[in-house]
Amino acid sequence: MIVEYVRYQIPAERRDAFEAAYAAAQPSLQASPHCLSWELSRCSEDPGQYTLRIEWDSAEGHMQGFRRGPDFGPFFAAIRPYIGDIQEMRHYELTAVRGRKQAAVA
């Protein structure tokens, strides 16, 4: 598995449309067998900063499978107006340093 992070800086007047574009792009991610999960987060200290996190089965699955497959066209069409707002787009490998706390039982 590989994790893609995409950081955006979106002006206030485009934020609602940006979030709507990614909502519209979700079916393409859902349809791709290479996409494992995704989330779009907005910075609470600077609401113009967004981070998209996508888990892919592999870098090849993303770059070759998804980008060359039938789901990429509709995905890209939805988010195309925001490509110029990207500050960083990279793939990251997970390390062994991770954890998740279990919810306390009341």
N, CA, C and O atoms as a Tinker XYZ file with bonds, in Angstrom:
   424  protein
     1  N      0.843000   -1.177000    0.000000    73     2
     2  CA     0.000000    0.000000    0.000000    64     1     3
     3  C      0.888000    1.240000    0.000000    63     2     4     5
     4  O      1.993000    1.234000    0.543000    81     3
     5  N      0.382000    2.299000   -0.619000    73     3     6
     6  CA     1.069000    3.585000   -0.661000    64     5     7
     7  C      0.033000    4.667000   -0.367000    63     6     8     9
     8  O     -1.141000    4.524000   -0.709000    81     7
     9  N      0.476000    5.744000    0.265000    73     7    10
    10  CA    -0.435000    6.835000    0.595000    64     9    11
    11  C     -0.044000    8.066000   -0.214000    63    10    12    13
    12  O      1.111000    8.492000   -0.201000    81    11
    13  N     -1.004000    8.618000   -0.904000    73    11    14
    14  CA    -0.799000    9.855000   -1.658000    64    13    15
    15  C     -1.353000   11.006000   -0.833000    63    14    16    17
    16  O     -2.482000   10.951000   -0.345000    81    15
    17  N     -0.547000   12.045000   -0.684000    73    15    18
    18  CA    -0.993000   13.278000   -0.037000    64    17    19
    19  C     -0.941000   14.397000   -1.061000    63    18    20    21
    20  O      0.058000   14.575000   -1.759000    81    19
    21  N     -2.035000   15.151000   -1.142000    73    19    22
    22  CA    -2.103000   16.302000   -2.032000    64    21    23
    23  C     -2.519000   17.492000   -1.174000    63    22    24    25
    24  O     -3.587000   17.486000   -0.562000    81    23
    25  N     -1.662000   18.512000   -1.136000    73    23    26
    26  CA    -1.966000   19.723000   -0.363000    64    25    27
    27  C     -2.413000   20.827000   -1.309000    63    26    28    29
    28  O     -1.801000   21.066000   -2.350000    81    27
    29  N     -3.490000   21.491000   -0.925000    73    27    30
    30  CA    -4.068000   22.580000   -1.708000    64    29    31
    31  C     -4.145000   23.851000   -0.873000    63    30    32    33
    32  O     -4.271000   23.794000    0.350000    81    31
    33  N     -4.069000   24.988000   -1.538000    73    31    34
    34  CA    -4.400000   26.289000   -0.942000    64    33    35
    35  C     -5.555000   26.829000   -1.784000    63    34    36    37
    36  O     -5.379000   27.139000   -2.962000    81    35
    37  N     -6.736000   26.941000   -1.175000    73    35    38
    38  CA    -7.946000   27.329000   -1.887000    64    37    39
    39  C     -8.477000   28.653000   -1.330000    63    38    40    41
    40  O     -8.722000   28.756000   -0.128000    81    39
    41  N     -8.657000   29.661000   -2.178000    73    39    42
    42  CA    -9.210000   30.942000   -1.715000    64    41    43
    43  C    -10.642000   30.771000   -1.194000    63    42    44    45
    44  O    -11.365000   29.868000   -1.615000    81    43
    45  N    -11.028000   31.638000   -0.288000    73    43    46
    46  CA   -12.331000   31.536000    0.385000    64    45    47
    47  C    -13.494000   31.420000   -0.592000    63    46    48    49
    48  O    -14.414000   30.634000   -0.366000    81    47
    49  N    -13.466000   32.183000   -1.663000    73    47    50
    50  CA   -14.601000   32.206000   -2.589000    64    49    51
    51  C    -14.716000   30.919000   -3.426000    63    50    52    53
    52  O    -15.717000   30.734000   -4.118000    81    51
    53  N    -13.726000   30.039000   -3.376000    73    51    54
    54  CA   -13.748000   28.789000   -4.146000    64    53    55
    55  C    -13.883000   27.541000   -3.272000    63    54    56    57
    56  O    -13.948000   26.430000   -3.798000    81    55
    57  N    -13.926000   27.701000   -1.972000    73    55    58
    58  CA   -13.893000   26.533000   -1.072000    64    57    59
    59  C    -15.119000   25.642000   -1.194000    63    58    60    61
    60  O    -14.989000   24.419000   -1.251000    81    59
    61  N    -16.292000   26.229000   -1.234000    73    59    62
    62  CA   -17.499000   25.397000   -1.343000    64    61    63
    63  C    -17.487000   24.599000   -2.643000    63    62    64    65
    64  O    -17.809000   23.411000   -2.650000    81    63
    65  N    -17.116000   25.253000   -3.743000    73    63    66
    66  CA   -17.059000   24.568000   -5.038000    64    65    67
    67  C    -15.971000   23.487000   -5.043000    63    66    68    69
    68  O    -16.147000   22.428000   -5.645000    81    67
    69  N    -14.854000   23.758000   -4.374000    73    67    70
    70  CA   -13.770000   22.778000   -4.272000    64    69    71
    71  C    -14.253000   21.518000   -3.557000    63    70    72    73
    72  O    -14.045000   20.405000   -4.040000    81    71
    73  N    -14.890000   21.696000   -2.416000    73    71    74
    74  CA   -15.396000   20.536000   -1.678000    64    73    75
    75  C    -16.466000   19.800000   -2.482000    63    74    76    77
    76  O    -16.525000   18.571000   -2.453000    81    75
    77  N    -17.309000   20.538000   -3.196000    73    75    78
    78  CA   -18.329000   19.905000   -4.039000    64    77    79
    79  C    -17.689000   19.120000   -5.178000    63    78    80    81
    80  O    -18.181000   18.057000   -5.556000    81    79
    81  N    -16.596000   19.640000   -5.722000    73    79    82
    82  CA   -15.898000   18.937000   -6.801000    64    81    83
    83  C    -15.354000   17.604000   -6.307000    63    82    84    85
    84  O    -15.462000   16.596000   -7.006000    81    83
    85  N    -14.778000   17.585000   -5.127000    73    83    86
    86  CA   -14.279000   16.319000   -4.602000    64    85    87
    87  C    -15.410000   15.384000   -4.210000    63    86    88    89
    88  O    -15.262000   14.166000   -4.310000    81    87
    89  N    -16.521000   15.920000   -3.771000    73    87    90
    90  CA   -17.687000   15.061000   -3.514000    64    89    91
    91  C    -18.152000   14.422000   -4.821000    63    90    92    93
    92  O    -18.526000   13.249000   -4.844000    81    91
    93  N    -18.127000   15.193000   -5.907000    73    91    94
    94  CA   -18.517000   14.662000   -7.213000    64    93    95
    95  C    -17.502000   13.656000   -7.742000    63    94    96    97
    96  O    -17.865000   12.763000   -8.507000    81    95
    97  N    -16.244000   13.785000   -7.350000    73    95    98
    98  CA   -15.182000   12.885000   -7.812000    64    97    99
    99  C    -15.158000   11.566000   -7.045000    63    98   100   101
   100  O    -14.535000   10.606000   -7.499000    81    99
   101  N    -15.813000   11.501000   -5.907000    73    99   102
   102  CA   -15.773000   10.292000   -5.072000    64   101   103
   103  C    -16.203000    9.007000   -5.782000    63   102   104   105
   104  O    -15.574000    7.971000   -5.565000    81   103
   105  N    -17.239000    9.025000   -6.615000    73   103   106
   106  CA   -17.617000    7.767000   -7.277000    64   105   107
   107  C    -16.491000    7.158000   -8.113000    63   106   108   109
   108  O    -16.407000    5.936000   -8.240000    81   107
   109  N    -15.637000    7.991000   -8.679000    73   107   110
   110  CA   -14.501000    7.468000   -9.456000    64   109   111
   111  C    -13.497000    6.766000   -8.552000    63   110   112   113
   112  O    -12.947000    5.727000   -8.918000    81   111
   113  N    -13.258000    7.331000   -7.375000    73   111   114
   114  CA   -12.364000    6.677000   -6.420000    64   113   115
   115  C    -12.993000    5.382000   -5.917000    63   114   116   117
   116  O    -12.316000    4.362000   -5.788000    81   115
   117  N    -14.275000    5.432000   -5.638000    73   115   118
   118  CA   -14.992000    4.244000   -5.162000    64   117   119
   119  C    -14.939000    3.125000   -6.211000    63   118   120   121
   120  O    -14.808000    1.953000   -5.859000    81   119
   121  N    -15.038000    3.478000   -7.471000    73   119   122
   122  CA   -15.075000    2.480000   -8.540000    64   121   123
   123  C    -13.718000    1.859000   -8.827000    63   122   124   125
   124  O    -13.651000    0.741000   -9.338000    81   123
   125  N    -12.648000    2.552000   -8.513000    73   123   126
   126  CA   -11.316000    2.042000   -8.839000    64   125   127
   127  C    -10.913000    0.905000   -7.909000    63   126   128   129
   128  O    -10.972000    1.059000   -6.689000    81   127
   129  N    -10.504000   -0.237000   -8.465000    73   127   130
   130  CA   -10.032000   -1.328000   -7.616000    64   129   131
   131  C     -8.689000   -1.010000   -6.952000    63   130   132   133
   132  O     -8.274000   -1.715000   -6.031000    81   131
   133  N     -8.014000    0.032000   -7.405000    73   131   134
   134  CA    -6.708000    0.403000   -6.856000    64   133   135
   135  C     -6.816000    1.351000   -5.664000    63   134   136   137
   136  O     -5.871000    1.467000   -4.885000    81   135
   137  N     -7.939000    2.020000   -5.513000    73   135   138
   138  CA    -8.137000    2.977000   -4.418000    64   137   139
   139  C     -8.729000    2.255000   -3.216000    63   138   140   141
   140  O     -9.777000    1.616000   -3.316000    81   139
   141  N     -8.048000    2.361000   -2.083000    73   139   142
   142  CA    -8.476000    1.669000   -0.870000    64   141   143
   143  C     -9.288000    2.561000    0.058000    63   142   144   145
   144  O    -10.231000    2.097000    0.698000    81   143
   145  N     -8.924000    3.851000    0.135000    73   143   146
   146  CA    -9.667000    4.798000    0.966000    64   145   147
   147  C     -9.222000    6.204000    0.600000    63   146   148   149
   148  O     -8.200000    6.392000   -0.061000    81   147
   149  N    -10.002000    7.197000    1.038000    73   147   150
   150  CA    -9.668000    8.600000    0.780000    64   149   151
   151  C    -10.345000    9.473000    1.815000    63   150   152   153
   152  O    -11.349000    9.095000    2.418000    81   151
   153  N     -9.770000   10.656000    2.007000    73   151   154
   154  CA   -10.375000   11.665000    2.874000    64   153   155
   155  C     -9.824000   13.023000    2.497000    63   154   156   157
   156  O     -8.648000   13.163000    2.162000    81   155
   157  N    -10.682000   14.014000    2.556000    73   155   158
   158  CA   -10.295000   15.393000    2.315000    64   157   159
   159  C    -10.440000   16.129000    3.640000    63   158   160   161
   160  O    -11.521000   16.144000    4.229000    81   159
   161  N     -9.356000   16.738000    4.110000    73   159   162
   162  CA    -9.358000   17.455000    5.388000    64   161   163
   163  C     -9.075000   18.928000    5.148000    63   162   164   165
   164  O     -8.300000   19.297000    4.266000    81   163
   165  N     -9.729000   19.767000    5.961000    73   163   166
   166  CA    -9.514000   21.215000    5.919000    64   165   167
   167  C     -8.826000   21.624000    7.210000    63   166   168   169
   168  O     -9.200000   21.165000    8.289000    81   167
   169  N     -7.826000   22.482000    7.103000    73   167   170
   170  CA    -7.075000   22.942000    8.268000    64   169   171
   171  C     -7.957000   23.840000    9.137000    63   170   172   173
   172  O     -8.577000   24.778000    8.636000    81   171
   173  N     -8.011000   23.554000   10.421000    73   171   174
   174  CA    -8.836000   24.369000   11.319000    64   173   175
   175  C     -8.196000   25.722000   11.621000    63   174   176   177
   176  O     -8.906000   26.681000   11.925000    81   175
   177  N     -6.868000   25.816000   11.542000    73   175   178
   178  CA    -6.198000   27.099000   11.792000    64   177   179
   179  C     -6.146000   27.977000   10.539000    63   178   180   181
   180  O     -6.116000   29.203000   10.643000    81   179
   181  N     -6.137000   27.361000    9.369000    73   179   182
   182  CA    -6.092000   28.088000    8.097000    64   181   183
   183  C     -7.045000   27.376000    7.139000    63   182   184   185
   184  O     -6.630000   26.465000    6.423000    81   183
   185  N     -8.321000   27.781000    7.116000    73   183   186
   186  CA    -9.339000   27.054000    6.349000    64   185   187
   187  C     -9.091000   26.978000    4.844000    63   186   188   189
   188  O     -9.782000   26.230000    4.153000    81   187
   189  N     -8.140000   27.718000    4.326000    73   187   190
   190  CA    -7.810000   27.626000    2.916000    64   189   191
   191  C     -6.876000   26.471000    2.586000    63   190   192   193
   192  O     -6.694000   26.125000    1.418000    81   191
   193  N     -6.283000   25.873000    3.621000    73   191   194
   194  CA    -5.376000   24.737000    3.441000    64   193   195
   195  C     -6.176000   23.437000    3.511000    63   194   196   197
   196  O     -6.890000   23.188000    4.483000    81   195
   197  N     -6.051000   22.622000    2.482000    73   195   198
   198  CA    -6.700000   21.311000    2.434000    64   197   199
   199  C     -5.636000   20.250000    2.193000    63   198   200   201
   200  O     -4.631000   20.499000    1.528000    81   199
   201  N     -5.872000   19.067000    2.741000    73   199   202
   202  CA    -5.033000   17.911000    2.446000    64   201   203
   203  C     -5.937000   16.765000    2.023000    63   202   204   205
   204  O     -6.863000   16.385000    2.740000    81   203
   205  N     -5.653000   16.226000    0.856000    73   203   206
   206  CA    -6.333000   15.034000    0.374000    64   205   207
   207  C     -5.412000   13.854000    0.652000    63   206   208   209
   208  O     -4.236000   13.883000    0.291000    81   207
   209  N     -5.938000   12.827000    1.286000    73   207   210
   210  CA    -5.174000   11.613000    1.588000    64   209   211
   211  C     -5.864000   10.452000    0.898000    63   210   212   213
   212  O     -7.036000   10.172000    1.147000    81   211
   213  N     -5.118000    9.776000    0.022000    73   211   214
   214  CA    -5.667000    8.621000   -0.690000    64   213   215
   215  C     -4.751000    7.436000   -0.475000    63   214   216   217
   216  O     -3.543000    7.535000   -0.688000    81   215
   217  N     -5.313000    6.321000   -0.055000    73   215   218
   218  CA    -4.575000    5.067000    0.055000    64   217   219
   219  C     -4.786000    4.287000   -1.232000    63   218   220   221
   220  O     -5.915000    4.015000   -1.638000    81   219
   221  N     -3.660000    3.929000   -1.871000    73   219   222
   222  CA    -3.677000    3.141000   -3.101000    64   221   223
   223  C     -3.074000    1.779000   -2.828000    63   222   224   225
   224  O     -2.273000    1.628000   -1.905000    81   223
   225  N     -3.444000    0.792000   -3.612000    73   223   226
   226  CA    -2.856000   -0.536000   -3.438000    64   225   227
   227  C     -1.357000   -0.513000   -3.707000    63   226   228   229
   228  O     -0.614000   -1.298000   -3.119000    81   227
   229  N     -0.902000    0.379000   -4.592000    73   227   230
   230  CA     0.521000    0.540000   -4.902000    64   229   231
   231  C      0.681000    1.816000   -5.723000    63   230   232   233
   232  O     -0.300000    2.371000   -6.217000    81   231
   233  N      1.922000    2.278000   -5.865000    73   231   234
   234  CA     2.170000    3.440000   -6.727000    64   233   235
   235  C      1.805000    3.095000   -8.169000    63   234   236   237
   236  O      1.256000    3.932000   -8.885000    81   235
   237  N      2.105000    1.874000   -8.598000    73   235   238
   238  CA     1.761000    1.452000   -9.948000    64   237   239
   239  C      0.251000    1.380000  -10.130000    63   238   240   241
   240  O     -0.271000    1.738000  -11.185000    81   239
   241  N     -0.444000    0.917000   -9.101000    73   239   242
   242  CA    -1.905000    0.878000   -9.162000    64   241   243
   243  C     -2.491000    2.265000   -9.360000    63   242   244   245
   244  O     -3.475000    2.436000  -10.079000    81   243
   245  N     -1.885000    3.250000   -8.721000    73   243   246
   246  CA    -2.346000    4.624000   -8.882000    64   245   247
   247  C     -1.958000    5.168000  -10.247000    63   246   248   249
   248  O     -2.811000    5.594000  -11.026000    81   247
   249  N     -0.656000    5.148000  -10.526000    73   247   250
   250  CA    -0.139000    5.823000  -11.714000    64   249   251
   251  C     -0.478000    5.092000  -13.022000    63   250   252   253
   252  O     -0.725000    5.737000  -14.041000    81   251
   253  N     -0.491000    3.784000  -13.001000    73   251   254
   254  CA    -0.779000    3.018000  -14.219000    64   253   255
   255  C     -2.235000    2.548000  -14.256000    63   254   256   257
   256  O     -2.933000    2.740000  -15.251000    81   255
   257  N     -2.680000    1.935000  -13.165000    73   255   258
   258  CA    -4.039000    1.381000  -13.136000    64   257   259
   259  C     -5.129000    2.438000  -13.138000    63   258   260   261
   260  O     -5.999000    2.437000  -14.009000    81   259
   261  N     -5.085000    3.342000  -12.166000    73   259   262
   262  CA    -6.133000    4.363000  -12.057000    64   261   263
   263  C     -6.004000    5.406000  -13.154000    63   262   264   265
   264  O     -6.973000    5.692000  -13.856000    81   263
   265  N     -4.827000    5.969000  -13.306000    73   263   266
   266  CA    -4.664000    7.069000  -14.266000    64   265   267
   267  C     -4.844000    6.639000  -15.714000    63   266   268   269
   268  O     -5.161000    7.469000  -16.566000    81   267
   269  N     -4.650000    5.377000  -16.007000    73   267   270
   270  CA    -4.847000    4.895000  -17.383000    64   269   271
   271  C     -6.168000    4.149000  -17.539000    63   270   272   273
   272  O     -6.475000    3.640000  -18.617000    81   271
   273  N     -6.954000    4.084000  -16.452000    73   271   274
   274  CA    -8.211000    3.351000  -16.485000    64   273   275
   275  C     -9.415000    4.253000  -16.744000    63   274   276   277
   276  O     -9.271000    5.468000  -16.881000    81   275
   277  N    -10.582000    3.662000  -16.808000    73   275   278
   278  CA   -11.797000    4.393000  -17.147000    64   277   279
   279  C    -12.300000    5.352000  -16.067000    63   278   280   281
   280  O    -13.116000    6.227000  -16.357000    81   279
   281  N    -11.833000    5.205000  -14.843000    73   279   282
   282  CA   -12.326000    6.056000  -13.749000    64   281   283
   283  C    -11.595000    7.383000  -13.642000    63   282   284   285
   284  O    -12.081000    8.306000  -12.989000    81   283
   285  N    -10.433000    7.490000  -14.275000    73   283   286
   286  CA    -9.647000    8.715000  -14.156000    64   285   287
   287  C    -10.287000    9.900000  -14.880000    63   286   288   289
   288  O    -10.276000   11.013000  -14.355000    81   287
   289  N    -10.835000    9.688000  -16.053000    73   287   290
   290  CA   -11.437000   10.786000  -16.830000    64   289   291
   291  C    -12.478000   11.556000  -16.049000    63   290   292   293
   292  O    -12.368000   12.778000  -15.942000    81   291
   293  N    -13.494000   10.891000  -15.493000    73   291   294
   294  CA   -14.503000   11.606000  -14.707000    64   293   295
   295  C    -13.921000   12.237000  -13.435000    63   294   296   297
   296  O    -14.331000   13.327000  -13.038000    81   295
   297  N    -12.968000   11.550000  -12.803000    73   295   298
   298  CA   -12.322000   12.105000  -11.623000    64   297   299
   299  C    -11.615000   13.408000  -11.974000    63   298   300   301
   300  O    -11.818000   14.428000  -11.315000    81   299
   301  N    -10.785000   13.373000  -13.011000    73   299   302
   302  CA   -10.012000   14.548000  -13.388000    64   301   303
   303  C    -10.913000   15.683000  -13.857000    63   302   304   305
   304  O    -10.634000   16.848000  -13.573000    81   303
   305  N    -11.978000   15.365000  -14.562000    73   303   306
   306  CA   -12.908000   16.401000  -15.019000    64   305   307
   307  C    -13.506000   17.157000  -13.835000    63   306   308   309
   308  O    -13.701000   18.370000  -13.908000    81   307
   309  N    -13.797000   16.450000  -12.752000    73   307   310
   310  CA   -14.394000   17.087000  -11.564000    64   309   311
   311  C    -13.409000   18.010000  -10.853000    63   310   312   313
   312  O    -13.795000   19.082000  -10.386000    81   311
   313  N    -12.146000   17.609000  -10.765000    73   311   314
   314  CA   -11.181000   18.377000   -9.960000    64   313   315
   315  C    -10.251000   19.263000  -10.779000    63   314   316   317
   316  O     -9.441000   19.998000  -10.214000    81   315
   317  N    -10.356000   19.202000  -12.091000    73   315   318
   318  CA    -9.463000   19.963000  -12.986000    64   317   319
   319  C     -9.343000   21.444000  -12.629000    63   318   320   321
   320  O     -8.233000   21.971000  -12.694000    81   319
   321  N    -10.415000   22.148000  -12.257000    73   319   322
   322  CA   -10.277000   23.578000  -11.957000    64   321   323
   323  C     -9.341000   23.884000  -10.786000    63   322   324   325
   324  O     -8.975000   25.041000  -10.578000    81   323
   325  N     -8.953000   22.868000  -10.025000    73   323   326
   326  CA    -8.157000   23.084000   -8.810000    64   325   327
   327  C     -6.717000   22.587000   -8.932000    63   326   328   329
   328  O     -5.966000   22.643000   -7.958000    81   327
   329  N     -6.326000   22.110000  -10.089000    73   327   330
   330  CA    -4.969000   21.604000  -10.294000    64   329   331
   331  C     -3.937000   22.702000  -10.013000    63   330   332   333
   332  O     -2.889000   22.424000   -9.431000    81   331
   333  N     -4.216000   23.916000  -10.411000    73   331   334
   334  CA    -3.296000   25.028000  -10.180000    64   333   335
   335  C     -3.154000   25.429000   -8.726000    63   334   336   337
   336  O     -2.253000   26.191000   -8.377000    81   335
   337  N     -4.042000   24.920000   -7.866000    73   335   338
   338  CA    -4.000000   25.229000   -6.435000    64   337   339
   339  C     -3.199000   24.215000   -5.629000    63   338   340   341
   340  O     -3.079000   24.339000   -4.410000    81   339
   341  N     -2.650000   23.206000   -6.312000    73   339   342
   342  CA    -1.865000   22.176000   -5.627000    64   341   343
   343  C     -0.528000   22.758000   -5.191000    63   342   344   345
   344  O      0.177000   23.380000   -5.985000    81   343
   345  N     -0.187000   22.550000   -3.924000    73   343   346
   346  CA     1.109000   22.964000   -3.384000    64   345   347
   347  C      2.082000   21.793000   -3.315000    63   346   348   349
   348  O      3.294000   21.980000   -3.420000    81   347
   349  N      1.556000   20.600000   -3.140000    73   347   350
   350  CA     2.402000   19.401000   -3.052000    64   349   351
   351  C      1.547000   18.199000   -3.404000    63   350   352   353
   352  O      0.374000   18.130000   -3.039000    81   351
   353  N      2.147000   17.242000   -4.122000    73   351   354
   354  CA     1.482000   15.982000   -4.435000    64   353   355
   355  C      2.558000   14.913000   -4.444000    63   354   356   357
   356  O      3.425000   14.901000   -5.319000    81   355
   357  N      2.501000   14.008000   -3.460000    73   355   358
   358  CA     3.541000   12.984000   -3.319000    64   357   359
   359  C      2.967000   11.681000   -2.792000    63   358   360   361
   360  O      1.890000   11.644000   -2.199000    81   359
   361  N      3.716000   10.616000   -3.025000    73   359   362
   362  CA     3.402000    9.297000   -2.472000    64   361   363
   363  C      4.302000    9.035000   -1.275000    63   362   364   365
   364  O      5.479000    9.396000   -1.279000    81   363
   365  N      3.742000    8.408000   -0.258000    73   363   366
   366  CA     4.492000    8.071000    0.950000    64   365   367
   367  C      4.292000    6.599000    1.281000    63   366   368   369
   368  O      3.204000    6.049000    1.113000    81   367
   369  N      5.356000    5.980000    1.752000    73   367   370
   370  CA     5.303000    4.604000    2.235000    64   369   371
   371  C      5.088000    4.634000    3.741000    63   370   372   373
   372  O      5.671000    5.459000    4.444000    81   371
   373  N      4.250000    3.733000    4.228000    73   371   374
   374  CA     4.019000    3.644000    5.667000    64   373   375
   375  C      5.235000    3.033000    6.355000    63   374   376   377
   376  O      5.949000    2.211000    5.781000    81   375
   377  N      5.448000    3.448000    7.578000    73   375   378
   378  CA     6.487000    2.854000    8.403000    64   377   379
   379  C      5.817000    2.000000    9.473000    63   378   380   381
   380  O      4.590000    1.917000    9.531000    81   379
   381  N      6.615000    1.374000   10.309000    73   379   382
   382  CA     6.081000    0.551000   11.392000    64   381   383
   383  C      5.588000    1.402000   12.562000    63   382   384   385
   384  O      4.974000    0.873000   13.489000    81   383
   385  N      5.843000    2.693000   12.534000    73   383   386
   386  CA     5.430000    3.586000   13.627000    64   385   387
   387  C      4.000000    4.032000   13.379000    63   386   388   389
   388  O      3.748000    4.925000   12.570000    81   387
   389  N      3.075000    3.410000   14.074000    73   387   390
   390  CA     1.658000    3.752000   13.953000    64   389   391
   391  C      0.872000    3.062000   15.051000    63   390   392   393
   392  O      1.363000    2.133000   15.692000    81   391
   393  N     -0.314000    3.510000   15.255000    73   391   394
   394  CA    -1.184000    2.920000   16.256000    64   393   395
   395  C     -2.552000    3.540000   16.185000    63   394   396   397
   396  O     -2.757000    4.557000   15.521000    81   395
   397  N     -3.476000    2.930000   16.861000    73   395   398
   398  CA    -4.834000    3.439000   16.949000    64   397   399
   399  C     -5.390000    2.997000   18.294000    63   398   400   401
   400  O     -5.364000    1.817000   18.646000    81   399
   401  N     -5.885000    3.960000   19.021000    73   399   402
   402  CA    -6.459000    3.651000   20.318000    64   401   403
   403  C     -7.861000    3.093000   20.143000    63   402   404   405
   404  O     -8.606000    3.522000   19.262000    81   403
   405  N     -8.208000    2.148000   20.976000    73   403   406
   406  CA    -9.549000    1.597000   20.979000    64   405   407
   407  C    -10.465000    2.530000   21.753000    63   406   408   409
   408  O    -10.051000    3.135000   22.743000    81   407
   409  N    -11.679000    2.644000   21.314000    73   407   410
   410  CA   -12.666000    3.473000   22.007000    64   409   411
   411  C    -12.956000    2.875000   23.378000    63   410   412   413
   412  O    -13.080000    1.660000   23.531000    81   411
   413  N    -13.061000    3.746000   24.359000    73   411   414
   414  CA   -13.360000    3.295000   25.717000    64   413   415
   415  C    -14.806000    2.796000   25.785000    63   414   416   417
   416  O    -15.706000    3.396000   25.198000    81   415
   417  N    -15.012000    1.719000   26.487000    73   415   418
   418  CA   -16.359000    1.155000   26.657000    64   417   419
   419  C    -16.959000    1.743000   27.922000    63   418   420   421
   420  O    -16.354000    1.675000   28.992000    81   419
   421  N    -18.132000    2.313000   27.805000    73   419   422
   422  CA   -18.778000    2.953000   28.955000    64   421   423
   423  C    -19.473000    1.974000   29.837000    63   422   424
   424  O    -20.064000    2.361000   30.845000    81   423
